[in-house]
């Protein structure tokens, strides 16, 4: 009984050792990914090997290496390391045809094998941009197309307008083991697209952090737009004024044409045109008017106007030892005329369309003075006639009876008696 138990225990241990040894002799491999044209290292390892050979075979089941012995005549395949525990080989200049399932074999009884898949990445070619007219005309609708060949797996294409990404329409087509990727971008061009760089960028796992790009700069032709920029804000008599005609167009309109009030410039000795600039020297009142700049190119023309008003030179006070006071705006209520005239001496903004006034309205003041004199004469005449009517001699009762009266009482009695004849004592001045 004891002998039977001992034999059973010995058999169990022997089976366990055999099983463990068989498990430890199983080959181990890993899948490999490599870029087309690169080098792939294929490794097969065994933890415990009892002097059993290892072998690598390609997807066509052709033996590449048996131990350290090369079996296939391919100069791209080299031995890296060979031992009882490891067999590593390298495949250089990998092509898409090398992709597939490779087999590592351990020649035990029975033979143990394991698989490793070699993935070859197809590198996309540099993209190309088509459909770009040279030049484009403002308002045209164009379609830009970017194409990239040879990617595996299919690449991704992105569009950029300068540095801002814009969305295009992507299309993928298979070409054997690789893919052709195309992306289209539709746009209606305007003058803001002139000089803009459109970039087609191809992103792919084989390119890592260095995507491939194609760049095209868009040229757009458009009609000119004109703007006049003066060198002075408030031109005054005697000043030197320069008018710059800024004309934006493609092709650039050269030269520009200057006119004054719809006619040619009147004083060529003082009004000098150089390129796009008009220079007026020694300004005076005769220079007032509307100046126009016109520009034309093959696509059209444009013009801009500038109204020139020449201001008087401000009056300056004689020098004073004390600092001059700060300028004070005049009190407009002091003028009889309610119209406001903006002073020139203080540099306050003035309206070039307003009539310039140098003082009060003398005609209005003269009228007011004439009315005052007339009213005064009328009052003098009326007062004179009133005084003439009330001038004369008036006598008291004593005075009226004083004639032939020896005393005052008798005079009063005589006055009362002679009251009827009192009118004869009055004197009138006619």
C-alpha positions in Angstrom: 0.0 0.0 0.0 2.7 2.4 0.9 4.7 1.4 -2.2 1.7 2.2 -4.4 1.3 5.7 -2.8 5.0 6.4 -3.4 4.8 5.4 -7.0 1.8 7.5 -7.6 3.5 10.5 -6.0 6.6 10.0 -8.1 4.5 9.8 -11.3 2.7 13.0 -10.4 5.9 14.9 -9.9 7.4 13.7 -13.1 4.4 14.7 -15.1 4.5 18.2 -13.5 8.1 18.7 -14.4 7.5 17.6 -18.0 4.5 19.9 -18.3 6.3 22.8 -16.8 9.3 22.3 -19.1 7.0 22.1 -22.1 5.3 25.4 -21.2 8.6 27.2 -20.6 9.8 26.1 -24.0 7.0 27.9 -25.9 8.5 30.7 -28.2 7.5 34.3 -27.6 7.3 37.0 -30.3 5.8 40.5 -30.8 4.2 42.3 -33.7 6.4 44.9 -35.5 5.4 48.1 -37.3 7.9 49.9 -39.6 7.9 52.7 -42.1 8.4 51.9 -45.7 12.1 52.0 -46.4 13.0 51.5 -42.7 14.5 48.5 -40.9 12.4 45.9 -39.0 13.9 43.8 -36.2 12.1 40.4 -35.6 12.9 38.7 -32.2 11.9 35.3 -31.0 12.7 34.2 -27.3 12.4 31.1 -25.2 12.7 31.1 -21.4 14.1 27.6 -21.1 15.6 25.7 -24.0 17.2 22.3 -23.9 19.4 23.0 -26.9 16.6 23.0 -29.4 17.0 25.2 -32.5 14.8 28.3 -33.4 13.8 29.2 -36.9 12.3 32.3 -38.6 10.1 32.0 -41.7 8.5 34.7 -43.9 4.8 35.0 -44.9 5.5 32.7 -47.9 6.8 30.1 -45.4 10.3 30.4 -46.7 13.0 29.8 -44.0 15.0 32.9 -43.4 17.3 31.7 -40.6 17.6 28.3 -38.9 19.6 29.1 -35.8 22.6 31.1 -37.0 22.4 29.6 -40.5 21.0 31.9 -43.2 18.6 30.0 -45.5 17.3 32.6 -47.9 19.6 34.6 -50.2 18.3 38.1 -49.5 21.0 40.8 -48.8 18.4 42.8 -46.9 18.0 40.1 -44.2 20.8 39.9 -41.6 21.3 38.0 -38.3 21.4 40.2 -35.2 21.6 37.6 -32.4 21.5 33.8 -32.2 21.5 31.7 -29.0 19.5 28.8 -27.4 17.1 31.4 -25.9 16.9 34.1 -28.7 16.9 34.4 -32.4 16.8 38.0 -33.8 17.0 39.0 -37.4 16.7 42.4 -39.2 15.1 43.3 -42.5 16.4 46.5 -44.0 14.8 48.7 -46.7 11.4 47.3 -45.9 8.8 47.5 -48.7 5.1 47.0 -48.8 5.6 43.5 -50.1 7.4 42.5 -46.9 4.2 43.1 -44.9 2.6 39.9 -43.5 2.7 37.2 -40.8 6.1 35.8 -39.9 6.6 32.5 -38.0 9.0 31.5 -35.3 9.4 27.8 -34.8 10.9 25.8 -31.8 11.9 22.3 -33.0 10.7 20.2 -30.1 8.5 17.1 -30.3 6.1 18.3 -31.4 7.3 21.6 -33.1 6.0 24.7 -31.3 5.3 27.9 -33.4 4.2 31.4 -32.8 3.3 34.3 -35.1 4.4 37.9 -35.4 2.8 40.4 -37.9 5.0 42.9 -39.7 3.1 46.0 -40.6 4.6 48.3 -43.2 3.4 52.0 -43.3 3.2 53.5 -46.7 4.6 57.1 -46.6 2.4 59.6 -48.4 4.1 61.6 -51.2 4.4 65.3 -51.0 1.0 66.8 -51.8 0.2 68.9 -54.9 -2.3 71.8 -55.3 -4.2 72.2 -58.5 -6.9 74.5 -59.8 -5.2 77.8 -58.8 -5.7 80.5 -61.5 -2.8 82.9 -62.0 -4.2 85.5 -61.4 -7.8 85.2 -60.1 -10.3 88.0 -60.6 -12.3 89.4 -57.7 -15.7 87.7 -57.6 -14.5 84.5 -59.3 -15.5 81.1 -57.8 -12.5 78.7 -57.8 -11.9 75.1 -56.5 -8.5 74.2 -55.1 -7.6 70.5 -55.1 -4.9 68.8 -53.0 -3.8 65.3 -53.9 -1.4 62.9 -52.0 -0.4 59.4 -53.3 1.1 56.3 -51.7 -0.2 56.4 -48.1 -0.9 53.3 -46.1 -3.2 53.5 -44.2 -5.0 56.4 -45.8 -3.6 59.8 -44.9 -5.5 62.9 -43.7 -5.5 66.2 -45.5 -6.1 69.6 -43.9 -6.4 73.1 -45.4 -5.2 76.4 -43.9 -5.8 80.0 -45.0 -2.7 81.6 -43.7 -2.6 80.1 -40.3 -6.3 79.5 -39.8 -7.7 76.1 -40.6 -10.6 75.8 -43.2 -12.6 72.8 -44.0 -12.3 70.9 -47.3 -14.1 67.9 -48.9 -12.0 64.7 -48.5 -12.0 61.7 -51.0 -10.1 58.4 -50.5 -9.3 55.9 -53.3 -7.4 52.6 -53.0 -4.4 52.1 -55.4 -3.2 48.5 -54.8 -1.8 48.3 -51.3 -1.7 52.1 -50.9 -4.3 54.9 -51.0 -4.7 58.1 -52.9 -6.2 60.9 -50.9 -7.8 64.1 -52.4 -9.3 67.1 -50.8 -11.2 70.0 -52.4 -11.6 73.6 -51.2 -14.2 75.9 -52.8 -14.1 79.6 -52.4 -15.3 82.9 -53.9 -12.3 85.2 -54.0 -12.3 88.9 -53.2 -9.6 91.5 -52.7 -9.0 90.3 -49.2 -7.6 87.0 -50.7 -4.9 88.8 -52.6 -1.5 87.7 -51.2 -3.1 85.0 -48.9 -1.2 81.7 -48.6 -3.3 78.5 -48.9 -1.7 75.5 -47.4 -2.5 71.8 -48.0 -1.1 69.7 -45.2 -0.9 65.8 -45.2 -0.9 64.1 -41.7 0.1 60.5 -41.4 1.3 58.1 -38.7 4.5 57.5 -40.7 5.3 61.2 -40.8 5.4 61.6 -37.0 5.7 65.3 -36.1 6.8 66.4 -39.6 3.7 66.6 -41.9 4.2 67.3 -45.5 2.8 70.5 -47.0 2.2 72.3 -50.3 1.7 76.1 -50.3 0.2 78.4 -53.0 -0.1 82.2 -52.7 -3.3 83.5 -54.3 -3.1 86.6 -56.5 -6.3 88.5 -57.0 -6.9 91.3 -59.5 -9.5 93.9 -58.5 -10.6 97.5 -59.4 -8.9 100.3 -57.5 -10.3 102.2 -54.5 -9.1 105.8 -53.8 -8.7 107.8 -50.6 -7.1 111.3 -50.2 -5.0 112.0 -47.1 -4.1 115.7 -46.4 -0.9 116.8 -44.6 -2.7 119.6 -42.7 -5.9 119.7 -40.7 -6.5 123.5 -40.9 -4.6 124.9 -43.9 -3.9 128.6 -43.6 -2.8 131.3 -46.1 0.9 130.8 -46.9 1.0 127.2 -45.8 2.5 124.3 -47.7 -0.2 121.5 -48.3 0.4 118.0 -49.6 -2.5 115.7 -50.7 -1.7 112.0 -50.9 -3.9 110.0 -53.2 -3.9 106.4 -51.7 -5.0 104.1 -54.5 -5.4 100.4 -53.7 -5.9 98.1 -56.7 -4.3 95.2 -58.5 -2.8 95.9 -60.9 -1.7 99.1 -59.1 -3.1 102.2 -61.0 -0.3 104.4 -62.0 -0.4 107.3 -62.5 -3.4 109.0 -60.9 -5.1 112.2 -62.3 -5.7 115.4 -60.3 -8.4 118.0 -61.1 -9.8 121.1 -59.4 -13.6 121.8 -59.6 -13.9 119.5 -62.6 -11.1 121.2 -64.6 -7.3 121.0 -64.9 -5.2 122.4 -62.1 -5.1 126.2 -62.6 -1.6 127.1 -61.2 1.0 124.5 -62.4 3.8 126.6 -60.9 2.3 126.2 -57.4 0.3 123.0 -57.8 2.9 120.2 -58.4 2.0 116.6 -59.1 4.6 113.9 -58.3 3.4 110.4 -58.7 0.3 110.1 -56.5 0.9 113.3 -54.5 -0.3 116.8 -55.1 1.6 119.6 -53.5 0.2 123.2 -53.2 2.7 125.9 -52.1 1.9 129.3 -50.7 -1.8 128.7 -50.1 -4.2 131.6 -50.7 -8.0 132.1 -50.9 -8.0 131.4 -54.7 -7.0 127.8 -53.9 -10.4 127.1 -52.3 -12.3 124.4 -54.1 -12.9 120.7 -54.6 -9.9 118.6 -55.6 -10.4 115.2 -57.1 -8.1 112.2 -57.5 -8.9 109.6 -60.1 -7.3 106.1 -60.6 -7.9 103.4 -63.2 -6.7 99.9 -64.1 -7.9 97.2 -66.4 -10.8 96.3 -64.1 -12.3 99.8 -63.6 -11.8 103.1 -61.9 -12.5 105.1 -58.8 -12.2 108.7 -57.5 -12.1 110.6 -54.2 -12.8 114.3 -53.5 -11.2 116.7 -51.0 -12.7 120.1 -50.3 -10.0 122.7 -49.5 -10.8 125.8 -47.5 -7.9 128.1 -46.8 -8.2 129.9 -43.4 -7.0 133.4 -42.5 -3.7 133.7 -40.7 -4.5 134.3 -37.0 -3.7 137.8 -35.6 -0.9 137.8 -33.1 -0.5 140.2 -30.1 2.8 142.2 -29.5 5.2 140.4 -27.2 4.5 140.9 -23.5 6.9 140.4 -20.5 4.2 138.5 -18.7 3.1 135.0 -19.9 0.0 135.2 -22.1 -3.3 134.2 -20.5 -5.0 131.0 -21.6 -7.3 131.6 -24.6 -10.9 132.2 -23.7 -13.8 131.6 -26.1 -15.5 134.8 -27.1 -19.0 135.6 -25.7 -21.3 135.2 -28.7 -24.1 137.2 -26.9 -22.0 140.4 -27.2 -22.6 140.5 -30.9 -25.9 141.9 -32.3 -25.7 139.3 -35.1 -26.8 135.9 -33.8 -24.6 134.0 -36.3 -21.6 132.3 -34.7 -18.2 132.9 -36.2 -15.4 130.5 -35.0 -12.2 132.3 -34.1 -9.0 131.4 -35.9 -6.5 132.7 -33.4 -7.2 130.1 -30.8 -7.0 127.1 -33.1 -10.6 126.1 -32.6 -12.1 123.9 -35.3 -13.7 126.0 -37.9 -16.3 125.2 -40.5 -14.9 125.8 -44.0 -18.4 126.1 -45.4 -19.4 128.9 -42.9 -19.1 132.6 -44.1 -16.2 134.3 -42.5 -17.0 137.6 -40.5 -14.4 140.1 -39.4 -16.7 142.3 -37.2 -20.4 143.3 -36.4 -22.9 144.0 -39.2 -22.5 147.8 -39.8 -25.7 148.0 -41.8 -27.7 146.6 -38.9 -26.0 148.9 -36.4 -26.7 151.9 -38.7 -30.4 151.1 -38.9 -30.7 150.8 -35.1 -28.9 154.2 -34.6 -31.2 155.9 -37.2 -34.3 154.6 -35.4 -33.0 155.9 -32.0 -32.2 159.4 -33.5 -35.7 159.6 -35.1 -37.4 158.7 -31.8 -35.3 161.3 -29.9 -36.3 164.1 -32.4 -39.9 163.3 -32.1 -39.8 163.5 -28.3 -38.0 166.9 -28.5 -40.7 168.3 -30.8 -43.6 167.1 -28.6 -42.0 168.4 -25.4 -41.4 171.9 -27.0 -45.0 172.3 -28.1 -46.2 171.3 -24.6 -44.0 173.9 -22.9 -45.1 176.6 -25.4 -48.8 176.0 -24.6 -48.4 176.5 -20.9 -46.0 179.6 -20.8 -47.5 183.0 -19.4 -47.8 185.4 -16.4 -50.1 184.5 -13.5 -51.1 187.0 -10.8 -52.2 186.5 -7.2 -55.3 188.1 -5.7 -53.3 190.8 -4.1 -51.5 191.5 -7.4 -54.7 191.6 -9.3 -56.2 194.5 -7.1 -53.0 196.2 -6.3 -53.6 199.0 -8.9 -55.3 202.1 -7.3 -55.5 200.3 -3.8 -53.9 202.0 -0.8 -53.5 198.8 1.2 -53.7 195.0 0.8 -57.3 194.6 1.9 -58.4 197.0 -0.6 -56.4 195.3 -3.3 -58.1 191.9 -2.5 -61.6 193.6 -2.7 -60.6 195.2 -5.9 -59.4 191.9 -7.3 -62.6 190.1 -6.5 -64.5 192.9 -8.2 -62.3 192.9 -11.2 -62.3 189.1 -11.6 -64.3 189.4 -14.8 -61.5 191.3 -16.3 -58.7 189.1 -15.1 -58.3 187.5 -18.5 -57.0 190.8 -19.8 -53.9 190.5 -17.5 -52.7 187.2 -19.0 -50.0 187.2 -21.5 -49.6 184.5 -24.1 -46.6 183.6 -26.2 -47.5 182.3 -29.6 
